[in-house]
Amino acid sequence: MLRRIAAQNEPRLRAVARAAKESLLHIKDLQAIRTAPIPPAPPSARQAKPGPPQRTIFDAESSENLPGRVVRKEGAPPVGDTAADEAYDGLGSTHRLYGEIFGRDSIDDAGLALDATVHYGTLYDNAFWDGSQMVFGDGDGQIFQRFTKSVSVIGHELAHGVTQYTANLAYRNQAGALNESMSDVFGVLVEQYLKQESVEQASWLIGEGLFTDQVQGAALRSMKAPGTAYDDDVLGKDPQPDSMDTYVRTSADNGGVHINSGIPNRAFYVVAEELGGKAWEAPGQIWYGTLTSGALPATCTFGKFAKTTVTTAEELFGAGSPEHDAVRKAWDTVKVKV
């Protein structure tokens, strides 16, 4: 998406093209960070019960110097800066999902402090986890609004940290698409848990509300219907496939990590749809159990991941259970063999 924006040469889009190019400069560094090995926390650092969040919000004041000036610390009241307060709340919502639903103590399961910097760069079109903290741009104002506006985006980026501390999936080809998909799964779960939405009530959109009203699109991605999130004269059409029948073979985007993630995304949605109720319950437990199982190789394929979710479902709920059957049906739906 950013590459397409960066290639625009219409006078009205010069500013957003420059902003996209600026964001692209950081991509390679982020890809290296997302696959950098992190030693597991010592058992002494883990608590039997997750502790409270420890949040600090910084303001980069339109620079690219991190972390910036402290503007809000844990327990302090709202400061009146919308981005700072949204970041604070989004970090809290993410910490709460992991703690209350999965028994995980922050990103590293050892109480890692949650730091975030807002107002990063000028017209910066991205949000990212840099290996130790969150960073949010304000968007270019023509295509993207501020990146703190979407709770699912905050949850998505923090989930890259969880993946880094657990399966450490390579950021290329199918493993990279699974890395992105895990972030989308936990991103929507953060939003759904915050809103207490059922499977039926949820939008299943990633980044809903990020686009300005100049864009013909609802969100960055749709887990319910991959390939339908946007169709715009500048951005083009959402390229995500919803099954292996339309798998995209490409060298771009590290082998299509943001494209082919639509396939496992759709599989998770099908599991949730089959079971109904709240997606953070059985579906979320199966996906979290798979991520933290230790059974996923760094170069995991869709097939290996699918088989591991089936095994996890059987271990948690029993062979032939509705949960086990739903997982098998989901992978069959998206044409991934288990």
C-alpha positions in Angstrom: 0.0 0.0 0.0 2.7 2.5 1.0 4.7 1.7 -2.2 1.6 2.4 -4.3 1.1 5.8 -2.5 4.8 6.6 -2.9 4.6 6.1 -6.6 1.9 8.8 -7.1 3.1 11.9 -9.0 -0.1 13.9 -9.2 0.4 17.4 -7.8 -2.4 16.9 -5.3 -0.7 13.8 -3.9 2.9 15.0 -3.7 2.8 15.5 0.0 1.3 12.0 0.7 3.8 10.5 -1.7 6.7 12.0 0.2 5.1 10.9 3.5 4.8 7.3 2.1 8.5 7.3 1.0 9.5 8.5 4.5 7.6 5.6 6.1 9.1 3.1 3.6 12.6 4.1 4.8 11.8 2.4 8.1 10.4 -0.9 6.7 13.7 -2.8 6.4 14.7 -1.9 9.9 11.3 -3.0 11.2 11.5 -6.3 9.4 14.9 -7.1 11.0 13.5 -6.2 14.4 10.5 -8.5 14.0 12.8 -11.5 13.5 15.5 -10.6 16.0 15.8 -13.4 18.7 14.9 -12.4 22.2 16.0 -14.5 25.1 13.1 -15.8 27.2 12.5 -14.1 30.5 13.9 -16.0 33.5 11.3 -17.9 35.5 12.0 -15.5 38.5 10.7 -12.6 36.4 7.3 -14.2 35.7 4.4 -13.8 38.1 1.8 -16.4 38.9 -0.8 -13.7 38.2 -0.3 -10.9 35.6 0.5 -7.6 37.2 -1.0 -4.2 36.3 0.3 -2.3 33.2 3.2 0.1 33.5 2.5 2.7 30.7 4.5 5.7 29.7 3.6 7.9 26.8 6.1 10.2 25.1 5.8 13.0 22.5 8.3 13.1 19.7 7.1 16.5 18.8 7.2 15.7 15.0 10.9 14.6 15.3 12.2 11.1 14.8 14.0 11.0 18.1 12.9 8.3 20.4 11.4 8.1 22.9 10.7 11.9 23.2 9.3 13.9 26.1 7.2 12.2 28.7 3.6 13.4 28.6 1.7 10.8 30.6 2.7 8.1 33.1 0.8 5.1 34.6 -2.2 6.3 36.7 -2.0 9.9 35.5 -5.2 11.5 34.2 -5.8 12.3 30.5 -3.6 15.1 29.3 -5.9 16.5 26.6 -3.7 15.4 23.7 -5.9 13.0 21.7 -3.1 10.9 20.3 -1.4 10.5 23.7 -4.6 9.6 25.5 -5.6 7.1 22.8 -2.2 5.5 22.9 -2.4 5.2 26.7 -5.9 3.6 26.5 -4.9 1.3 23.7 -1.9 0.0 25.5 -4.1 -0.7 28.5 -6.8 -2.5 26.5 -4.1 -4.7 25.0 -2.5 -5.5 28.3 -6.0 -6.3 29.7 -6.8 -8.8 27.0 -3.5 -10.7 27.5 -3.8 -10.6 31.2 -7.4 -11.4 31.8 -8.0 -13.9 28.9 -4.6 -15.5 28.3 -2.9 -15.1 31.7 0.0 -13.3 30.0 1.9 -10.7 31.9 2.4 -8.0 29.3 4.2 -8.5 26.0 7.1 -10.6 27.3 5.0 -12.5 30.0 7.3 -10.9 32.6 5.7 -7.5 33.1 7.4 -5.6 30.4 6.7 -1.8 30.7 4.6 -0.5 27.9 6.1 2.6 26.3 4.7 4.5 23.4 5.7 7.6 21.4 3.2 9.7 19.6 3.6 12.5 17.0 6.5 10.7 15.4 7.9 12.4 12.3 6.1 14.7 10.0 3.0 13.3 8.1 4.2 9.9 9.2 2.0 7.1 7.7 2.6 4.2 10.1 2.6 2.8 13.6 5.1 0.2 14.6 6.6 -1.9 17.4 10.4 -1.2 17.4 11.3 -4.2 19.5 11.0 -2.3 22.8 8.2 0.3 22.4 5.3 1.5 20.3 5.7 4.4 17.8 2.7 6.2 16.2 2.7 8.7 13.3 -0.1 11.3 12.8 -0.8 10.3 9.2 -0.7 12.6 6.2 -4.2 14.0 6.6 -5.2 13.1 3.0 -5.2 9.3 3.1 -4.4 8.4 6.7 -5.5 9.9 9.9 -3.6 9.5 13.2 -2.6 5.9 13.8 -3.7 5.9 17.5 -7.3 6.2 16.3 -7.6 2.4 15.8 -7.5 0.1 18.8 -7.1 -2.9 16.4 -3.9 -1.3 15.0 -2.5 -0.8 18.5 -3.3 -4.4 19.3 -1.8 -5.5 16.0 1.5 -3.8 16.5 1.9 -5.0 20.1 1.2 -8.5 19.0 4.3 -8.4 16.9 6.1 -8.1 20.2 4.3 -11.2 21.6 5.2 -13.2 18.5 8.8 -12.0 18.8 8.9 -13.3 22.4 7.2 -16.6 21.5 7.3 -18.3 18.1 9.6 -15.6 16.5 8.2 -16.3 13.1 10.4 -15.3 10.2 9.1 -12.2 8.4 9.1 -13.6 4.9 6.8 -15.8 2.7 4.2 -17.9 4.6 5.9 -17.5 7.9 5.8 -13.8 7.5 2.1 -13.9 6.5 1.4 -15.9 9.6 3.3 -13.3 11.6 1.1 -10.6 10.2 -2.0 -12.7 10.7 -1.3 -13.4 14.3 -1.1 -9.6 14.8 -4.4 -9.1 13.0 -6.1 -11.9 15.1 -5.0 -10.4 18.4 -5.6 -6.8 17.1 -9.3 -7.6 16.5 -9.5 -9.5 19.8 -8.2 -6.5 21.7 -10.9 -4.3 20.0 -13.7 -6.9 20.5 -12.8 -7.5 24.1 -12.8 -3.8 24.8 -16.2 -3.4 23.2 -17.5 -6.8 24.5 -18.6 -7.6 21.0 -19.9 -11.0 19.9 -18.7 -12.7 16.7 -21.8 -11.4 15.0 -21.5 -7.9 16.3 -17.9 -7.3 15.4 -16.8 -5.6 12.2 -13.7 -7.9 11.8 -11.9 -4.9 10.3 -8.2 -4.0 10.9 -7.7 -0.2 11.0 -11.3 0.8 10.8 -11.5 4.6 10.8 -7.8 5.2 9.8 -8.7 6.4 6.3 -9.9 10.0 5.7 -13.2 10.5 3.9 -11.2 11.0 0.7 -10.5 7.3 0.5 -13.0 4.7 -0.8 -12.5 2.1 1.8 -13.5 1.0 5.3 -10.2 -0.3 6.7 -6.7 -1.7 6.0 -7.9 -5.3 6.0 -11.0 -7.4 6.5 -10.7 -10.8 8.3 -14.3 -11.7 7.5 -13.9 -10.9 3.7 -10.3 -10.5 2.7 -10.0 -8.5 -0.5 -12.9 -6.2 0.3 -11.5 -3.6 2.7 -10.9 -0.9 0.1 -11.2 -0.1 -3.6 -9.7 3.3 -4.3 -8.3 5.2 -7.2 -5.1 5.9 -5.3 -4.7 2.8 -3.2 -6.1 0.4 -5.7 -8.1 -2.6 -4.7 -7.4 -4.7 -1.6 -5.2 -7.5 -2.9 -5.8 -10.1 -0.1 -6.8 -13.6 -1.1 -9.4 -15.5 1.0 -8.1 -19.0 0.1 -5.2 -20.9 -1.4 -7.0 -20.8 -4.7 -5.9 -17.2 -5.1 -2.6 -17.3 -3.2 -0.3 -14.5 -4.4 3.2 -15.5 -5.4 5.4 -12.4 -5.3 8.8 -11.2 -4.3 7.3 -7.9 -3.2 6.3 -7.3 0.4 8.7 -9.9 1.6 6.9 -12.5 -0.3 3.4 -11.0 0.2 3.3 -11.0 4.0 0.5 -8.4 4.2 -1.3 -10.0 1.2 -1.4 -13.7 1.9 -2.2 -13.1 5.6 -5.8 -12.9 4.4 -5.8 -16.7 4.2 -5.1 -17.5 7.8 -7.1 -14.5 8.8 -10.2 -15.9 7.1 -9.5 -19.3 8.7 -9.7 -17.7 12.2 -12.9 -15.9 11.3 -14.5 -19.1 10.1 -13.6 -20.8 13.4 -15.2 -17.9 15.3 -18.3 -17.9 13.1 -18.8 -21.6 13.5 -18.6 -21.5 17.3 -20.4 -18.1 17.8 -20.2 -16.2 21.1 -17.0 -14.4 21.9 -14.0 -14.9 19.6 -11.5 -14.4 22.5 -12.9 -17.6 24.1 -12.3 -20.9 22.3 -10.9 -19.5 19.0 -8.6 -17.1 20.8 -7.4 -19.8 23.2 -6.6 -22.1 20.3 -4.6 -19.5 18.4 -2.8 -18.3 21.5 -2.1 -21.9 22.5 -0.7 -22.5 19.1 1.5 -19.4 19.1 3.0 -20.2 22.5 3.2 -24.0 22.0 6.8 -24.1 21.0 5.8 -26.3 18.0 6.0 -23.6 15.3 9.3 -23.4 13.5 10.6 -19.9 12.5 9.9 -20.7 8.8 6.4 -22.1 9.5 4.2 -22.8 6.6 0.4 -22.5 6.5 0.1 -26.3 6.5 2.3 -26.7 9.6 0.4 -23.9 11.4 -3.0 -25.4 10.5 -2.0 -28.8 11.8 -0.8 -27.2 15.0 -4.1 -25.4 15.5 -5.9 -28.7 15.1 -3.6 -30.4 17.6 -4.1 -27.5 20.0 -7.9 -27.6 19.6 -7.8 -31.4 20.4 -5.7 -30.9 23.4 -7.8 -28.1 24.8 -11.3 -29.4 23.9 -11.0 -33.0 22.8 -11.1 -34.9 19.5 -14.4 -34.5 17.7 -15.5 -31.5 19.9 -17.2 -28.6 18.2 -14.0 -26.6 18.6 -11.9 -29.3 17.0 -14.4 -29.7 14.1 -14.6 -25.9 13.6 -10.8 -25.6 13.2 -10.7 -28.5 10.7 -13.6 -26.9 8.7 -11.9 -23.5 8.7 -8.7 -24.8 7.1 -10.7 -26.8 4.6 -12.7 -23.6 3.7 -9.5 -21.7 2.9 -8.0 -24.8 1.0 -5.1 -25.4 3.4 -4.5 -29.1 3.9 -4.2 -30.4 7.5 
